[in-house]
Amino acid sequence: MAPVPPNRTPAPRRIPPTKAKTGVVHSLTITASSVDAGLLALPWSTPLDEWGKDTIVSLPKGLSRHLVRFADLSGRVVAVKETTGEMARREYDMLGSLGRLDVPCVERVAVIDGRRTPKGEPLPAALVTAHLKFSLPYRALFTQVLRPDTAGRLVDALAALLVRLHTIGFFWGDVSLSNTLFRRDAGAFAAYLVDAETGELHEGGLTRGQREHDLDVARTNIAGEIMDLEAGGRLEGGVDAVAIADGIMSSYHSLWAALTDKESFAAGEAWHITERVKRLNELGFDIGEMSIRTTPDGTSVSIQPKVVDAGHHQRRLLRLTGLDVEENQARRLLNDMDEFRARVSRLGSDEEMVAHEWLTRVFEPVIKAIPWDLRAKLEPAEVFHQVLEHRWYMSQARGQSVPIAEVVSSYIDDVLRHRRDEATVMGPPTETMAIPVITAAIGTIDDDEDDEVDWRDLV
């Protein structure tokens, strides 16, 4: 199937020509949907690897075949990648197309072409993308060593992203942990595409061979990335890099089957349709279109989803509260809202009114209790999720329910203060942080279960 060309970029905006020391007039070309005046202040006439500390922002980044630097643009952080003009424009267009399709990916900012040094020597073009707030490359998601459960959650998140990309007909071509950013998502991770350089959009969808090619590339790249950590002594002992890489195959095939497999049943068992929709909703997907066919004799029915949309819980929470969060965070917040309706609220079945009451009486007081100097640690929804987790552990330790005000105070002092800021993580990805030690006796948990309580699972 022929790939669909990305939507055409807007007409490039030419910056007034400047005269180099050679006497030759050159012009800088900026392609952007809306130009930030701060772009003109960046030192485009200087090679990227020579940009000064007054421009560069120190952030951990993944591996890349191109030179990438983070820079300060009008008070926000952007990633600048040097590449060819053609490849920069192609990736800029592709990121725009993926953004319009509501795919988790970085936001494009601009393409800078026509760069030259003061002596008139040509410089590579640059692609500028917005830094994804509260996101981390996989190497920054652990402090000293990568634990098996963290590696598994990263691979599961990447598999979910790949399924989502394949459902819209996107062939990635270079699937890897390094080409992905991760956000915390209520105990799991949400994956975002960073590098669309090799990607193609196919209007008629992908063939099985194209999907399997992406999977094979993913498996190979992940194994190499995990082995690289192992060689550097940053992999917990006993972890099998190949087994972790194989995990993307099973995760992908399981989710793909749930979304696309055909299901047949007797004509009198129409409840299977409702069950299929419910299962997809639980996975975080809505069905936009479903094929339903009966046999000529009318004795059996087959169903197959044709169009599925990710973000089932996100959309419901956004509609009820205006909170725009990750899918698992939305699921957790909705569960707490349902519990609030059952235990506390007197508004009955009026979902919108209950949601407003929960937002103002439960969610917002917790978030407002976080000191200003700690609010860059985690996203508000992730803070709320961790407060709920902290409440459960405190209640288990005491054998009784603990007031939320006491839980929030304990969480702030014992957990949140010891975290690094993730709004824009500064410093090297190998920095360490203090982890609190549980000293109180845990009366309601059997001694045999003590090994299951690990503070690293909570941070």
Residue pairs with C-beta under 8 A, 6 or more apart in sequence:
1 202
1 203
1 204
1 205
1 206
1 207
2 202
3 171
3 200
3 201
3 202
4 169
4 201
4 202
4 203
5 93
6 90
6 93
6 94
6 96
6 97
6 201
7 93
7 96
7 97
7 100
8 93
9 31
9 89
9 92
9 93
9 96
9 111
10 31
10 32
10 33
12 29
12 30
12 31
12 111
12 113
13 29
13 30
13 31
13 32
13 35
14 27
14 28
14 29
14 30
15 27
15 28
15 29
15 30
15 40
16 27
17 25
17 26
17 27
18 25
18 26
18 27
18 28
19 25
19 26
20 26
20 116
20 117
20 118
20 119
20 120
21 118
21 119
21 120
22 119
22 120
24 120
26 114
26 116
26 120
27 114
28 44
28 112
28 113
28 114
28 115
29 111
29 112
29 113
29 114
30 39
30 110
30 111
30 112
30 113
31 89
31 92
31 110
31 111
31 113
32 39
32 109
32 110
32 111
33 96
33 108
35 110
36 73
36 74
36 109
36 110
37 74
38 73
38 74
39 73
39 110
39 112
39 128
42 55
42 71
42 73
42 80
43 51
43 52
43 55
44 112
44 115
44 123
44 126
45 115
45 116
45 117
45 118
45 123
46 117
47 117
47 123
48 67
48 69
48 80
48 82
48 124
48 126
49 67
49 69
51 69
51 71
55 71
55 72
56 69
56 70
56 71
57 70
57 71
57 72
57 77
57 424
57 426
58 70
58 426
58 427
58 428
59 70
59 77
59 131
59 424
59 425
59 426
60 136
60 137
60 139
60 140
60 425
60 427
60 428
60 429
61 68
61 70
61 79
61 137
62 137
62 138
62 139
62 177
62 178
62 179
62 180
62 181
62 194
63 178
63 225
64 81
64 178
64 195
66 81
66 82
66 83
67 81
67 82
68 79
68 80
68 81
68 82
69 79
69 80
70 77
70 78
70 79
70 80
70 131
71 77
71 78
71 79
71 80
73 109
73 128
76 130
76 131
77 130
77 131
77 424
78 109
78 128
78 129
78 130
78 131
79 106
79 128
79 129
79 130
79 131
80 126
80 127
80 128
81 88
81 126
81 127
81 128
81 129
82 123
82 124
82 125
82 126
83 91
83 124
83 125
83 126
83 127
83 197
84 124
84 125
85 111
85 113
85 125
87 125
87 197
88 111
88 112
88 113
88 125
88 126
88 127
89 111
89 113
89 125
90 197
91 127
91 195
91 196
91 197
92 108
92 110
92 111
92 127
94 196
94 199
94 201
95 105
95 106
95 107
95 108
95 129
95 196
96 108
97 201
98 105
98 170
98 193
98 196
98 199
99 105
99 107
99 108
101 168
102 311
103 164
103 165
103 168
103 170
103 193
104 161
104 164
104 190
104 191
104 192
104 193
105 192
105 193
105 194
105 196
106 129
106 130
106 131
106 132
106 181
106 192
106 193
106 194
107 129
107 130
107 132
108 127
108 128
108 129
108 130
109 128
109 129
109 130
110 127
110 128
111 125
111 126
111 127
111 128
112 125
112 126
112 128
113 125
115 122
115 123
115 124
115 125
115 126
116 122
116 123
117 123
129 194
131 424
132 181
132 183
132 192
133 423
133 424
134 183
134 184
134 378
134 379
134 382
134 422
134 423
135 181
135 182
135 183
135 192
136 181
136 182
136 183
136 422
136 425
137 177
137 178
137 180
137 181
137 182
137 429
138 154
138 177
138 178
138 180
138 182
138 225
139 229
139 429
140 425
140 429
141 150
141 154
141 182
141 189
142 150
142 234
143 430
143 431
143 432
143 433
144 234
144 430
144 432
145 233
145 234
145 235
145 236
146 226
146 229
146 234
146 235
146 236
146 239
147 236
147 239
147 456
148 236
148 238
148 239
148 244
149 457
151 226
151 239
151 244
152 244
152 247
153 188
153 189
154 177
154 182
154 189
154 191
155 222
155 244
155 245
155 247
155 248
155 251
156 188
156 189
156 247
156 251
157 180
157 182
157 185
157 188
157 189
157 190
157 191
158 175
158 177
158 180
158 191
158 218
158 222
158 248
159 247
159 248
159 251
159 252
159 255
160 191
160 251
160 255
161 180
161 191
161 192
161 193
162 172
162 175
162 214
162 215
162 218
162 248
162 252
163 252
163 255
163 256
163 259
164 310
165 172
165 193
166 206
166 211
166 214
166 256
167 259
167 308
168 201
169 201
169 202
169 203
169 204
169 205
169 206
170 199
170 200
170 201
170 202
170 206
171 199
171 200
171 201
171 202
171 206
171 210
171 213
171 214
172 179
172 193
172 196
172 198
172 199
172 214
172 217
173 198
173 199
173 200
173 214
173 217
174 195
174 197
174 198
174 217
174 221
175 214
175 215
175 217
175 218
175 221
176 217
176 218
176 221
176 222
176 225
177 221
177 222
177 225
178 221
178 225
179 193
179 194
179 195
180 191
180 192
180 193
180 194
181 191
181 192
181 194
182 189
182 190
182 191
182 192
183 189
183 190
183 192
183 326
183 379
184 190
184 326
184 378
184 379
184 382
184 422
185 326
185 327
185 328
185 329
185 382
186 326
186 328
186 329
186 331
186 332
186 381
186 382
186 385
187 328
187 385
187 389
188 328
190 326
190 327
190 328
202 210
211 256
215 248
215 249
215 252
218 245
218 248
219 245
219 246
219 248
219 249
220 245
222 244
222 245
222 248
223 241
223 242
223 244
223 245
226 235
226 239
226 241
226 244
226 245
227 241
229 235
230 239
230 241
235 241
255 283
258 279
258 280
258 283
259 280
259 283
259 285
259 305
259 308
260 304
260 305
260 308
261 304
262 302
262 303
262 304
263 272
263 276
263 302
263 303
263 304
264 300
264 301
264 302
264 303
265 272
265 300
265 301
266 299
266 300
266 301
267 294
267 298
267 299
267 300
267 301
269 301
270 301
272 301
272 303
273 290
273 292
273 303
276 303
276 305
277 287
280 286
280 287
280 305
280 308
280 312
281 312
283 312
284 310
284 311
284 312
284 313
284 314
284 327
284 328
284 331
285 308
285 309
285 310
285 311
285 312
286 308
286 309
286 311
286 312
286 315
287 305
287 307
287 308
287 309
288 306
288 307
288 308
288 309
289 305
289 306
289 307
290 303
290 304
290 305
290 306
291 302
291 303
291 304
291 305
291 306
292 301
292 302
292 303
293 301
293 302
293 303
294 300
294 301
294 302
295 301
310 327
311 327
312 327
313 327
313 328
313 330
313 331
313 334
314 324
314 325
314 326
314 327
314 330
316 330
316 334
317 323
317 325
317 330
317 333
317 334
318 324
318 330
320 337
320 351
320 352
320 355
321 333
321 355
321 356
321 358
321 359
321 363
323 330
323 333
323 359
323 363
323 381
325 333
325 379
325 381
326 381
329 379
329 381
329 382
329 385
330 381
332 384
332 385
332 388
333 363
333 381
333 384
333 385
336 358
336 362
336 384
336 388
337 354
337 355
337 358
337 362
340 354
340 357
340 358
340 361
340 362
341 347
341 354
341 358
344 361
345 354
345 357
345 358
347 353
347 354
347 357
348 354
362 404
363 384
366 383
366 384
366 387
366 404
366 408
367 380
367 383
367 384
369 405
369 408
369 409
369 412
370 380
370 383
370 412
370 416
371 412
374 412
374 416
374 417
376 421
376 422
376 423
376 424
377 383
377 416
377 419
377 420
377 421
377 422
377 423
378 386
378 416
378 419
378 422
379 422
383 416
386 411
386 415
386 416
386 458
387 404
387 407
387 408
387 411
389 458
390 407
390 410
390 411
390 415
390 458
391 402
391 404
391 407
393 453
393 458
394 402
394 406
394 407
394 410
395 401
395 402
396 442
396 444
396 445
397 438
397 440
397 441
397 442
397 443
397 444
397 445
398 443
398 444
399 443
399 444
414 436
415 436
415 458
415 459
418 433
418 434
418 435
418 436
418 459
419 433
419 459
420 427
420 431
420 433
433 459
435 455
435 456
435 459
436 455
437 455
438 453
438 455
442 450
442 453
445 453
